[in-house]
Amino acid sequence: MTTRTTRTTRSARSALVAASAATFALLLGACASGTDAGSGSGSGAGEAETRTVDSAFGETTIPTDPQAALGVYTTDLDMLITLGIPLADSQPIRSQGYTTFPSFFDQKALEGIKTFENFPEYNYEEILAAKPDVILNGLGYDDELVTKLPDIAPTYSFNGFDGRDWRESFAEVAKAFDKVAEHDAWTAKYQAKVDDVKARLAAAGIDPVVGPVGYGDGEVIVSCYGTPCLVFNDLGLKITPLAEGEEGTTLGTEQLEQLAGIDWVFTSTAPDEKTGELTDPFAELAGNGLWTSLPFVANGNIAVHDMEMIYGSPSGQYAFLEVVEKALLP
């Protein structure tokens, strides 16, 4: 299962930034002097109305009515879209199988928006070229980003991967940008869907043991990382005890019988780089007798979903809820 731990090391990123430091400095200088390379970045910021808000990194000043917001990671972009904040004409995507925005995002809101790769390596030049008037940065675990981004545009940073329910950060972002009503509208929509699915599961007597399970490097990982267990808990589903704890459970291929108590497995993968399709993450286990004898394997009770759903954003959580609905209530 691919998670954010696949990002490059701090030393590798530092080397990348060092290699482009001269270009970055020139671009920032051009921006400050009003030349073409940077004109429009934070355009009119000195005259536009601003508001000072609290963040995890202290007070920050952002535009009251931003018109060209940029999300550093796709989860940040999804928050901006959900809150109805106008976007800059270019937005980041991650590499590792992705060539465009996640398919479960609001595609109408993304019409005409160009993309550039910004993860796991950061592309400061493209962020600057997007001419944002405000930046939303949920990768607050990276001091380098938190320090450098305000040189490009006013930046609201937070750590969206600090172990909290991502919805807590979303509520804080909504308050900072004065978009509480939009936040509450999404929350009500999501809760209505949860209530509907939960009621239909109860009416049908469907009460499975579910498990978020991944496979990689010859190991099976059962972990509540990200959104899946948030949705399972919202629906009142039974989660396999193997997912308990901060790290969950890692099993070798000779220990797969421990998975026998799971009725439904939900697993994530990145799209194939050529086809864009979601491939079977467990293909390598097809010849393993312990694997093929598991009830959920024999019954075909494995739901594969886009990896981007697990990282915590409005569209991601809602889309995963729909994955569970489709699997358990076909």
Backbone hydrogen bonds in HBPLUS format (Angstrom, degrees):
<---DONOR---> <-ACCEPTOR-->    atom                        ^
c    i                          cat <-CA-CA->   ^        H-A-AA   ^      H-
h    n   atom  resd res      DA  || num        DHA   H-A  angle D-A-AA Bond
n    s   type  num  typ     dist DA aas  dist angle  dist       angle   num
A0006-THR N   A0003-THR O   3.08 MM   3  6.05 161.9  2.11 126.6 128.9     1
A0007-ARG N   A0004-ARG O   3.02 MM   3  5.75 165.3  2.04 125.3 126.3     2
A0012-ALA N   A0009-THR O   3.08 MM   3  5.23 118.4  2.48  98.2 113.0     3
A0013-ARG N   A0009-THR O   3.00 MM   4  6.36 162.4  2.03 156.8 161.6     4
A0014-SER N   A0010-ARG O   2.85 MM   4  6.03 154.2  1.92 146.6 154.4     5
A0015-ALA N   A0011-SER O   3.01 MM   4  6.21 149.4  2.10 141.2 148.6     6
A0016-LEU N   A0012-ALA O   3.08 MM   4  6.38 154.3  2.15 144.9 151.6     7
A0017-VAL N   A0013-ARG O   2.90 MM   4  6.21 163.6  1.93 156.1 159.8     8
A0018-ALA N   A0014-SER O   2.88 MM   4  6.03 156.8  1.93 145.8 152.6     9
A0019-ALA N   A0015-ALA O   3.02 MM   4  6.21 149.9  2.12 143.8 151.3    10
A0020-SER N   A0016-LEU O   3.27 MM   4  6.60 137.1  2.46 140.5 151.1    11
A0020-SER N   A0017-VAL O   3.11 MM   3  5.24 131.1  2.36  97.5 110.3    12
A0021-ALA N   A0018-ALA O   3.34 MM   3  5.00 163.4  2.37  97.2 102.0    13
A0024-PHE N   A0020-SER O   2.95 MM   4  6.16 166.0  1.97 160.0 164.5    14
A0025-ALA N   A0021-ALA O   2.88 MM   4  6.07 161.5  1.91 151.3 156.0    15
A0026-LEU N   A0022-ALA O   2.97 MM   4  6.21 158.9  2.02 149.7 155.4    16
A0027-LEU N   A0023-THR O   2.93 MM   4  6.17 159.7  1.97 153.4 158.7    17
A0028-LEU N   A0024-PHE O   2.94 MM   4  6.20 160.4  1.98 151.4 156.8    18
A0029-GLY N   A0025-ALA O   2.87 MM   4  6.08 152.8  1.95 145.0 153.2    19
A0030-ALA N   A0026-LEU O   2.86 MM   4  6.14 152.0  1.94 146.3 154.0    20
A0031-CYS N   A0027-LEU O   2.88 MM   4  6.14 151.6  1.96 145.7 153.9    21
A0032-ALA N   A0028-LEU O   2.93 MM   4  6.23 158.2  1.98 148.5 153.5    22
A0033-SER N   A0029-GLY O   3.00 MM   4  6.21 144.7  2.13 143.1 152.6    23
A0034-GLY N   A0030-ALA O   2.96 MM   4  6.04 115.7  2.38 138.5 153.4    24
A0035-THR N   A0030-ALA O   3.00 MM   5  5.15 144.9  2.13 149.0 150.3    25
A0034-GLY N   A0031-CYS O   3.21 MM   3  5.21 150.2  2.31  97.8 106.6    26
A0038-GLY N   A0035-THR O   3.19 MM   3  6.03 146.7  2.31 121.6 128.2    27
A0039-SER N   A0035-THR O   2.87 MM   4  5.58 132.9  2.09 154.3 167.2    28
A0041-SER N   A0038-GLY O   3.09 MM   3  5.77 165.9  2.11 141.4 143.6    29
A0043-SER N   A0040-GLY O   2.89 MM   3  4.15 148.0  1.99 118.3 108.1    30
A0042-GLY N   A0132-PRO O   3.03 MM  90  5.83 120.6  2.40 116.5 131.6    31
A0045-ALA N   A0042-GLY O   2.80 MM   3  5.19 146.5  1.91 146.9 142.9    32
A0047-GLU N   A0044-GLY O   2.91 MM   3  5.30 139.4  2.08 110.8 122.3    33
A0048-ALA N   A0044-GLY O   2.76 MM   4  5.82 147.6  1.86 160.0 170.9    34
A0064-THR N   A0049-GLU O   2.90 MM  15  5.65 173.3  1.90 136.9 135.9    35
A0051-ARG N   A0062-ILE O   2.82 MM  11  5.58 156.9  1.87 164.1 171.9    36
A0062-ILE N   A0051-ARG O   2.93 MM  11  5.58 160.1  1.97 163.1 161.3    37
A0053-VAL N   A0060-THR O   2.85 MM   7  5.53 166.0  1.87 163.5 161.2    38
A0060-THR N   A0053-VAL O   2.86 MM   7  5.53 155.3  1.92 157.5 165.9    39
A0055-SER N   A0058-GLY O   3.01 MM   3  5.13 126.5  2.31 113.8 129.0    40
A0058-GLY N   A0055-SER O   3.12 MM   3  5.13 155.7  2.18 116.4 113.1    41
A0133-ASP N   A0068-ALA O   2.94 MM  65  5.31 150.0  2.03 121.9 131.5    42
A0069-ALA N   A0086-PRO O   2.98 MM  17  6.16 169.1  1.99 140.2 139.7    43
A0088-ALA N   A0069-ALA O   2.80 MM  19  5.19 157.3  1.85 141.0 135.3    44
A0070-LEU N   A0134-VAL O   3.02 MM  64  6.47 144.5  2.15 148.3 159.4    45
A0136-LEU N   A0070-LEU O   2.86 MM  66  6.20 165.7  1.88 164.1 167.9    46
A0072-VAL N   A0136-LEU O   2.99 MM  64  6.25 169.7  2.00 163.5 165.2    47
A0076-ASP N   A0073-TYR O   2.91 MM   3  5.30 124.4  2.22 108.5 122.8    48
A0077-LEU N   A0073-TYR O   3.06 MM   4  6.47 156.9  2.12 152.0 159.2    49
A0078-ASP N   A0074-THR O   2.92 MM   4  6.14 157.0  1.97 148.2 153.7    50
A0079-MET N   A0075-THR O   3.11 MM   4  6.38 149.4  2.20 140.4 148.0    51
A0080-LEU N   A0076-ASP O   3.05 MM   4  6.39 160.5  2.08 152.8 157.6    52
A0081-ILE N   A0077-LEU O   2.97 MM   4  6.27 161.4  2.00 154.4 159.1    53
A0082-THR N   A0078-ASP O   2.94 MM   4  6.09 167.7  1.96 150.0 153.4    54
A0083-LEU N   A0079-MET O   2.94 MM   4  6.10 148.2  2.05 148.6 157.1    55
A0085-ILE N   A0080-LEU O   3.02 MM   5  5.31 168.5  2.04 157.3 155.0    56
A0084-GLY N   A0081-ILE O   2.97 MM   3  5.11 156.2  2.03 105.6 113.0    57
A0114-LYS N   A0089-ASP O   2.92 MM  25  6.27 161.8  1.96 156.3 151.1    58
A0091-GLN N   A0114-LYS O   2.85 MM  23  6.28 160.8  1.88 156.1 157.1    59
A0116-PHE N   A0091-GLN O   3.22 MM  25  6.41 132.9  2.45 139.3 141.8    60
A0093-ILE N   A0116-PHE O   2.86 MM  23  5.96 142.0  2.00 143.1 147.6    61
A0118-ASN N   A0093-ILE O   2.84 MM  25  5.90 152.6  1.92 167.8 171.9    62
A0095-SER N   A0119-PHE O   2.85 MM  24  6.12 161.8  1.88 167.4 169.9    63
A0105-PHE N   A0102-PRO O   3.16 MM   3  5.72 168.5  2.17 118.6 121.4    64
A0110-LEU N   A0107-GLN O   3.09 MM   3  5.00 138.2  2.27  93.9 106.2    65
A0111-GLU N   A0108-LYS O   3.29 MM   3  5.34 169.2  2.31 106.1 108.8    66
A0113-ILE N   A0110-LEU O   3.04 MM   3  5.36 165.5  2.06 131.8 132.6    67
A0127-ILE N   A0123-ASN O   3.11 MM   4  6.42 153.9  2.18 149.3 157.3    68
A0128-LEU N   A0124-TYR O   2.94 MM   4  6.16 161.7  1.98 152.4 156.4    69
A0129-ALA N   A0125-GLU O   2.88 MM   4  6.11 156.2  1.93 143.9 151.2    70
A0130-ALA N   A0126-GLU O   2.99 MM   4  6.13 130.8  2.24 138.5 149.4    71
A0130-ALA N   A0127-ILE O   3.26 MM   3  5.26 137.1  2.46  94.4 105.9    72
A0131-LYS N   A0128-LEU O   3.03 MM   3  5.56 161.2  2.07 114.9 121.0    73
A0135-ILE N   A0154-PRO O   2.82 MM  19  6.20 148.4  1.92 154.3 162.5    74
A0156-TYR N   A0135-ILE O   2.89 MM  21  6.27 163.4  1.91 172.0 173.0    75
A0137-ASN N   A0156-TYR O   2.94 MM  19  6.09 174.0  1.94 151.0 152.9    76
A0158-PHE N   A0137-ASN O   2.87 MM  21  6.33 148.4  1.97 163.0 164.6    77
A0160-GLY N   A0138-GLY O   2.85 MM  22  4.96 174.6  1.85 141.8 142.6    78
A0142-ASP N   A0139-LEU O   3.07 MM   3  6.04 169.5  2.08 128.0 130.5    79
A0140-GLY N   A0158-PHE O   2.91 MM  18  4.80 141.1  2.06 132.1 128.3    80
A0146-VAL N   A0142-ASP O   3.25 MM   4  6.57 169.2  2.26 156.2 158.9    81
A0147-THR N   A0143-ASP O   2.99 MM   4  6.14 148.3  2.09 147.9 155.6    82
A0148-LYS N   A0144-GLU O   2.95 MM   4  6.10 163.6  1.97 153.9 158.4    83
A0149-LEU N   A0145-LEU O   3.00 MM   4  5.74 172.9  2.00 155.4 157.5    84
A0151-ASP N   A0148-LYS O   2.98 MM   3  5.63 152.2  2.06 119.8 128.3    85
A0152-ILE N   A0149-LEU O   2.83 MM   3  5.39 157.8  1.88 119.2 126.6    86
A0153-ALA N   A0149-LEU O   3.20 MM   4  6.58 160.2  2.24 154.8 159.9    87
A0168-GLU N   A0165-ASP O   2.96 MM   3  5.85 161.7  1.99 128.4 132.6    88
A0170-PHE N   A0166-TRP O   3.02 MM   4  6.35 157.7  2.07 149.6 156.7    89
A0171-ALA N   A0167-ARG O   3.02 MM   4  6.14 154.1  2.09 139.4 144.8    90
A0172-GLU N   A0168-GLU O   3.17 MM   4  6.47 151.3  2.26 142.4 150.0    91
A0173-VAL N   A0169-SER O   2.89 MM   4  6.19 157.3  1.94 155.8 162.0    92
A0174-ALA N   A0170-PHE O   2.94 MM   4  6.14 162.5  1.97 150.4 155.3    93
A0175-LYS N   A0171-ALA O   3.06 MM   4  6.24 154.8  2.12 143.0 149.3    94
A0176-ALA N   A0172-GLU O   2.98 MM   4  6.20 159.6  2.03 147.1 152.7    95
A0177-PHE N   A0173-VAL O   3.00 MM   4  6.23 154.6  2.06 153.3 159.3    96
A0179-LYS N   A0174-ALA O   2.70 MM   5  4.71 177.6  1.70 152.0 151.5    97
A0178-ASP N   A0175-LYS O   3.13 MM   3  4.95 161.1  2.17 102.2 106.8    98
A0183-HIS N   A0179-LYS O   3.06 MM   4  6.36 156.3  2.11 149.5 156.6    99
A0184-ASP N   A0180-VAL O   2.84 MM   4  6.07 161.5  1.87 153.4 158.1   100
A0185-ALA N   A0181-ALA O   2.95 MM   4  6.15 142.9  2.09 140.1 150.2   101
A0186-TRP N   A0182-GLU O   3.13 MM   4  6.46 156.3  2.19 146.7 151.4   102
A0187-THR N   A0183-HIS O   3.01 MM   4  6.28 163.5  2.04 151.6 156.6   103
A0188-ALA N   A0184-ASP O   2.94 MM   4  6.09 156.1  2.00 144.4 150.2   104
A0189-LYS N   A0185-ALA O   3.03 MM   4  6.22 155.7  2.09 143.3 150.0   105
A0190-TYR N   A0186-TRP O   2.87 MM   4  6.10 166.1  1.89 159.3 162.4   106
A0191-GLN N   A0187-THR O   2.91 MM   4  6.05 165.3  1.93 148.6 153.0   107
A0192-ALA N   A0188-ALA O   2.97 MM   4  6.07 153.3  2.04 144.0 151.0   108
A0193-LYS N   A0189-LYS O   3.17 MM   4  6.43 152.4  2.25 144.6 151.3   109
A0194-VAL N   A0190-TYR O   2.93 MM   4  6.27 158.2  1.98 152.8 159.2   110
A0195-ASP N   A0191-GLN O   2.88 MM   4  6.09 165.6  1.90 152.4 155.7   111
A0196-ASP N   A0192-ALA O   3.05 MM   4  6.22 152.8  2.12 141.1 148.3   112
A0197-VAL N   A0193-LYS O   2.97 MM   4  6.20 172.3  1.98 158.3 159.3   113
A0198-LYS N   A0194-VAL O   2.85 MM   4  5.90 166.4  1.87 155.9 160.6   114
A0199-ALA N   A0195-ASP O   3.00 MM   4  6.04 155.5  2.06 140.2 146.6   115
A0200-ARG N   A0196-ASP O   3.06 MM   4  6.31 157.2  2.11 148.7 154.7   116
A0201-LEU N   A0197-VAL O   2.91 MM   4  6.13 154.1  1.98 152.3 159.5   117
A0202-ALA N   A0198-LYS O   3.05 MM   4  6.25 159.9  2.09 146.4 151.7   118
A0203-ALA N   A0199-ALA O   2.93 MM   4  6.13 157.8  1.98 146.2 152.7   119
A0204-ALA N   A0200-ARG O   3.04 MM   4  6.12 145.0  2.17 138.9 147.3   120
A0206-ILE N   A0201-LEU O   2.96 MM   5  5.13 158.7  2.01 155.2 153.8   121
A0205-GLY N   A0202-ALA O   3.11 MM   3  5.03 154.1  2.18  99.4 107.4   122
A0263-ASP N   A0209-VAL O   2.81 MM  54  5.16 151.6  1.89 137.4 147.1   123
A0264-TRP N   A0209-VAL O   3.15 MM  55  6.50 155.3  2.22 154.3 157.1   124
A0210-VAL N   A0238-LYS O   2.77 MM  28  6.16 166.6  1.79 167.1 167.0   125
A0240-THR N   A0210-VAL O   2.92 MM  30  6.02 160.2  1.96 165.3 166.0   126
A0211-GLY N   A0264-TRP O   2.97 MM  53  6.40 138.8  2.14 157.9 168.3   127
A0266-PHE N   A0211-GLY O   2.95 MM  55  6.18 161.7  1.98 154.3 157.0   128
A0223-SER N   A0212-PRO O   3.18 MM  11  5.98 144.7  2.31 155.8 164.6   129
A0213-VAL N   A0266-PHE O   3.01 MM  53  6.08 144.7  2.14 139.2 150.0   130
A0214-GLY N   A0221-ILE O   2.78 MM   7  5.08 157.1  1.83 149.6 157.4   131
A0221-ILE N   A0214-GLY O   2.85 MM   7  5.08 159.6  1.89 133.7 140.7   132
A0216-GLY N   A0219-GLU O   2.96 MM   3  5.47 159.6  2.00 155.2 162.0   133
A0219-GLU N   A0216-GLY O   3.03 MM   3  5.47 154.7  2.10 114.2 121.8   134
A0220-VAL N   A0251-LEU O   2.89 MM  31  5.11 167.2  1.91 152.8 156.3   135
A0251-LEU N   A0220-VAL O   2.78 MM  31  5.11 165.6  1.80 154.1 159.3   136
A0222-VAL N   A0249-THR O   2.84 MM  27  5.19 167.7  1.85 159.2 163.4   137
A0249-THR N   A0222-VAL O   2.89 MM  27  5.19 157.6  1.94 146.1 153.3   138
A0227-THR N   A0310-ILE O   3.00 MM  83  4.79 142.7  2.15 112.7 124.3   139
A0230-LEU N   A0227-THR O   2.89 MM   3  5.13 126.8  2.17 109.4 125.1   140
A0231-VAL N   A0227-THR O   3.10 MM   4  6.41 155.9  2.16 162.9 170.4   141
A0232-PHE N   A0228-PRO O   2.90 MM   4  6.22 164.6  1.92 153.3 158.4   142
A0233-ASN N   A0229-CYS O   2.90 MM   4  5.88 160.6  1.93 138.8 144.0   143
A0234-ASP N   A0230-LEU O   2.95 MM   4  6.15 154.5  2.02 141.8 149.3   144
A0235-LEU N   A0231-VAL O   2.95 MM   4  6.21 146.8  2.07 150.5 159.0   145
A0237-LEU N   A0232-PHE O   2.94 MM   5  5.19 161.5  1.97 155.3 152.2   146
A0236-GLY N   A0233-ASN O   3.02 MM   3  4.89 149.4  2.11  98.1 107.8   147
A0243-ALA N   A0240-THR O   3.06 MM   3  5.90 168.5  2.07 125.1 128.2   148
A0244-GLU N   A0241-PRO O   3.05 MM   3  5.36 166.0  2.07 113.5 117.9   149
A0255-GLN N   A0252-GLY O   2.90 MM   3  5.38 164.1  1.93 122.5 124.8   150
A0258-GLN N   A0255-GLN O   3.13 MM   3  6.16 172.0  2.13 130.1 132.4   151
A0259-LEU N   A0256-LEU O   3.00 MM   3  5.69 168.7  2.02 121.5 125.2   152
A0260-ALA N   A0257-GLU O   3.13 MM   3  5.51 165.4  2.16 116.8 118.9   153
A0262-ILE N   A0259-LEU O   3.08 MM   3  5.86 169.0  2.09 130.6 132.0   154
A0265-VAL N   A0301-ASN O   3.01 MM  36  6.35 171.8  2.02 158.8 160.3   155
A0303-ALA N   A0265-VAL O   2.87 MM  38  6.29 165.5  1.89 162.7 165.0   156
A0267-THR N   A0303-ALA O   2.95 MM  36  6.29 164.3  1.97 159.8 163.9   157
A0305-HIS N   A0267-THR O   2.90 MM  38  6.27 156.1  1.96 158.3 165.9   158
A0269-THR N   A0305-HIS O   3.13 MM  36  6.53 142.4  2.28 159.9 170.3   159
A0307-MET N   A0269-THR O   2.91 MM  38  4.76 147.3  2.02 130.0 127.6   160
A0272-ASP N   A0277-GLU O   2.74 MM   5  5.35 160.0  1.78 146.3 151.8   161
A0276-GLY N   A0272-ASP O   2.74 MM   4  4.72 144.3  1.86 130.7 140.3   162
A0283-ALA N   A0280-ASP O   3.36 MM   3  5.50 158.5  2.41 116.7 114.3   163
A0285-LEU N   A0282-PHE O   2.92 MM   3  5.48 154.7  1.99 117.5 125.5   164
A0286-ALA N   A0283-ALA O   3.18 MM   3  5.52 168.4  2.19 116.0 118.1   165
A0288-ASN N   A0285-LEU O   2.92 MM   3  5.18 166.8  1.94 117.8 121.3   166
A0291-TRP N   A0288-ASN O   3.06 MM   3  5.33 120.4  2.43 102.3 116.6   167
A0292-THR N   A0288-ASN O   3.01 MM   4  6.34 169.0  2.02 162.2 164.0   168
A0293-SER N   A0289-GLY O   3.11 MM   4  6.03 135.6  2.31 138.9 148.5   169
A0294-LEU N   A0291-TRP O   3.07 MM   3  5.53 160.7  2.11 114.6 120.6   170
A0297-VAL N   A0294-LEU O   3.02 MM   3  5.34 129.9  2.28 107.4 120.9   171
A0298-ALA N   A0294-LEU O   2.95 MM   4  6.23 167.6  1.97 162.4 166.0   172
A0299-ASN N   A0295-PRO O   2.87 MM   4  5.96 149.1  1.97 148.1 156.4   173
A0301-ASN N   A0296-PHE O   2.75 MM   5  4.81 142.9  1.89 148.9 157.0   174
A0300-GLY N   A0297-VAL O   3.12 MM   3  5.13 156.8  2.18 102.8 110.0   175
A0309-MET N   A0306-ASP O   3.01 MM   3  5.80 162.6  2.04 123.0 128.2   176
A0310-ILE N   A0307-MET O   3.13 MM   3  5.97 161.0  2.17 124.5 128.4   177
A0317-GLN N   A0313-SER O   2.91 MM   4  6.05 168.6  1.93 165.9 167.0   178
A0318-TYR N   A0314-PRO O   3.10 MM   4  6.24 165.9  2.12 150.0 154.4   179
A0319-ALA N   A0315-SER O   2.83 MM   4  5.85 155.6  1.88 143.5 151.1   180
A0320-PHE N   A0316-GLY O   2.94 MM   4  6.14 153.7  2.01 145.9 152.8   181
A0321-LEU N   A0317-GLN O   3.01 MM   4  6.25 152.5  2.09 144.7 152.3   182
A0322-GLU N   A0318-TYR O   3.08 MM   4  6.43 147.5  2.19 142.9 151.3   183
A0323-VAL N   A0319-ALA O   2.96 MM   4  6.34 140.0  2.13 140.0 151.7   184
A0324-VAL N   A0320-PHE O   2.98 MM   4  6.33 158.5  2.03 154.5 158.2   185
A0325-GLU N   A0321-LEU O   2.93 MM   4  6.19 158.7  1.98 145.7 152.3   186
A0326-LYS N   A0322-GLU O   2.90 MM   4  6.05 162.8  1.93 147.3 151.0   187
A0327-ALA N   A0323-VAL O   3.01 MM   4  6.19 153.8  2.08 145.7 152.9   188
A0328-LEU N   A0324-VAL O   2.94 MM   4  6.05 174.4  1.94 160.4 161.4   189
A0329-LEU N   A0325-GLU O   2.76 MM   4  5.40 145.7  1.88 143.4 152.8   190
